C-alpha cells in the first residue's frame, strides 16, 4: 500500500536547551518557519503576536510562521527552556496554530529522544552534523521529530491558558514598537535615517528616541544597525557570498564601512565571525 505522510519535516533549523537567568528577557522576532518553546523547569512569560501567556513546567507553545514572539523570565524563577525551530508545510500543522500544550510523559520522552539524537550527532544551536556522526542521523532526527508532532496530534492535552493583557499604555507602545521594527525591516537593505523613521512612523524624533531607550534599552539607529548585522551574519553563515558582495547587497558603500560597523555591533570582524564557533 502507498504510505502517506501526515506530517513531513522539511528542515530542522535550530535546537537549544537554555538555562535562563531569572531576569532573562528577549525582545522577540518573527520568521517564516515554525518554532516550539518548551518549559522544562520554572516559569516563562511568552508573547505570541498581541497575546501574552505564562508557561509553567511541561508547557509547550507553538509559534506559527510569521508570528511575532518574545519571551522573558519573571524575575523570580530561573527557567530551563527548549527552543526548536523547523520548516514544515504539511497541512496538519494548522492544528498547532495558537496552541499551548501540557506534555504527557510519553511526549516528554519523545522530546528528550530528539535532544539526545542532536547531542550525539549534531552541533546544538544552528543544526550541523558533528565531524563524527552515526550513519542515518539526519533521517533518524527527522523521524523522531515527526513522531513527536504526530503524538501531539493524537494525544493532545491543550492547556487552556488565558492570555493576559498589559495595560493600555504598554499595549499602545508595543504597537508603536512593532510598527517601527517593521519600518526598519522594510529598509534593511538601504540606509534609512532617523528623520525618515520619524516621518514614516508619524512620531517625533524626541519621542521616538525616548520610546526605544525605555523599551529596547538602545537607540533606534543602533537597533537598526544590529538588524542589518544579523542579516550580514546570516549571509556569512550561508557561505555563498564574499564580504564585498554582502557589503554591496546591504548598501554599505564600501567594504571598510561595512567591516567597521560589523566590528562595532558584533565585537569581531567579519573574518573572525566566519571562523567562529558562533556560526553553529
N, C-alpha and C positions, 0 to 999 in steps of 0.2 A: 504494500500500500504506500501511497505517497504521504510523506510526513510534512505537515505544515508547522510553521514556526509562529507561536503566539506572540512571543517577544524575541527579537533578534538584536543583540548589541552590535553596533557598527564600529564603535571605538570607545576605549576607556582612556580618559584624558588624565585624570589625577586621582590620587588616593592619599589622604593624610590621616594620621592619628595625632591629634593635638592635645597637649596638656596646657590648657589656657590658665593664665593667672586670673585672680578674682576680679581684676579691673580691666581685663582684656576687652577691646572694642574694635570692630572692623566696620568701616563706613559703608561698605557694600559695593555691589557690582551687578551687572546683568550680562548674559552671554547666550549664544544660540544653541546651547546643549543643556541636558538635564543635570541636576545636582541634588544629592541627598545629604542631609545633615542629621547625624545620629548622636544622641547624648548617651554616652556610656556611663558617666558618673556626674553627679552635680545637677546644675540647673543652668539654662541658657535662654536669653532673650533673643527672639528672632523676628525679623521683619520680612514679609513677603508682599511686595508692592505696597499697598497702603494699609495692610493688616499687620498687627503685632501680636506675638504669641510668647508664652513662657513654656519652654520644653523642659521636661523632667527626665530622670534616668529611664532608659529604654524607649524614649520617644524619638521618632524619626519624621522629618518633614521632607516632602518632595518640592523642589523648585523647578518649575517647568521652564523651557527655553524662553528667553527674553523677559523673564520675571525679575524685577529688581529685588535683591535680597541682601540683608545685612545681619550681623549678629554681635552680641556682646554679653559678657558675664554680668551678674547682678551686683557686683561689688562686695559680695559676701562669700560666695562659693566659687572655688576654682574648678571648672568643669573639664572633663575629658570628653573629647568630641571626635567623631569620624566624619570627614567630608570627602565625598566621592563624586566625581563628575564623569559623564559618559554621553555618547551620542546614540540615540535610539529613535527611529522614526516609525516604529510599529504602532498601529492604531490602538492596540490595547493599552498603550501608555497614557491615553486620555483619562483612564480611570484614576491615575495618580495625581491629576491636576488638583491643586488646592487641598491636598490630603496630608493629614498628620496621623501616623500610626503609633501604636504601642506594640513593640515587637514581642512575640512569644519566645519561648526557649528555643524552639527549632529555628526560627528566623534569626535569632541572635547567634546560634551555632553556624548557620549558613553564612552570615556576615563575617563571623570570625574566620571561617574557612577561606573567604576571599582575602582577608587580611594576611592569613598565613601563606597563601599562594603568592601574594605580592612580596611579602618579606623574604620568601625563599628564592624567588626568581627575578624580581624586578626592583629597580630603584624606586623608593617611595617619592611622593610628590608628583611631578610630571612623569608618567609611567614610561620606563625604558628598561629593557632587559639588562640584567647584570652580565658581566663578562662570562660568568659561569652560570648556566641555567639548565633546567631539565627539559628534555625534548617534549614538545607539545604544550609548553607552559601557557602560550597565548590562547590556545584553544581551551585549555582547562579553565583559565581565568574567565574567558567568555562564557563558558558553560556554567560555571559557578555563579556568575553574576546573573545570568538569565534564570537559573534555578531559584535564586533568591527572590528575584522580582516576581516570578510566577507563583512562588509560595505566598508572597504578599498579596497577590491577586486572589489566590484560592482561600487563604485563611486570614482575612483582613480584620484587624481589630482597630477600627478607625477611632482615634482619640477625639472626642467631641470638645476640643479646647476652643473656648470662645475668644475671639480676638479682642484685645483691649484697645481703647482709643487714647491717644495722647491728647493733651489739652489743645484747644483750637489754635493757640498761638504757635505751638510746636508743629501742629499739622500744617498750618499755613506756611511756616518757614521751611518745612520739609518739602512742600510742593514747589517752593521757590528754588530750593537747592536742586531738586530733581530737574527743574527747567533749565537752570544754569548748567548743570552737568550735561544735559542733552545738547545744549548750545556748544559747549566745549568739545563734546564728542563729534558734533557735526563739522567742526573746524579742526579736527585732529591733524589733517594733512596740510593745514595752512598756518598762517601766523596771525591769529586773531589778537587784537589788543584789548586792554581793559576798557577803553572807550567803547569799542564795538560790543563787548559783552554787556556793558551797562545799557547801551542803546537797545540791543536785541532782547534783553530781559526786562526792559522798562523799569529798571531800578537805578537809583542814583549811585554814583561811584562810592561815596562815603558809606551808604547803607550796604551796598554790595560787599565792600571790603570788611565791614564790621560783621556782617552775617557769616561770611566764610571764616573769619577769625574765631567766632564763637562756636560754630558748628563743626568746622573741619580742622581747626587748630593750625591753619596755614593760610597763606594768601591765595587769591584767585589765580594769579598767574603762575605761582609755583605749583599749585594743584594741576593747572593746565600743562605745565612742563612735565609733571610726573606722568600724566596720562600719555603724553607723546613719547616719553621714555619707556613706558610699559609697552607701547606699540613697537618701539625700536627693539626692545628686548625680545618680543615675540618673533620679529623678523630675524634677529640674530640666532635664536634657538632653532628656527626652521632651516638655517644654513643655505638658503637659496640665493642670497644677495650679498654683495660686498658692502662694507661700511659706507663707501661713497654713494652707492646706489640707494642705500637706506636714507642717507642724508638728503639726497635729491628727492626721493619719494615724499619725505616728511617736510620738504621745502625749508631746509635749514640755511640754504645759501652757500655754505661751504662745509667741508669735512671738519675743518678746525672748529667752527662754531658748534657743530653737532657734537664733537668729541668733548668740548668744554662743558656743554650743558649736560651731556651724559655723565661725565665725571662729577658734576655738581649734584645731580639728583641721585645717581646710583652709588656714588662713592667708589667707583672704579672706572677705568677706561673701557671703551667697547672691546678692546683686545683682551683685557683682563676678564671681563664678563664672559666673553666667548670661551675662555679657557676654564671658567669657574664651575664648580660643582653645583652652583645655584641654578644652572641650566636644567638640572634634573631634580 
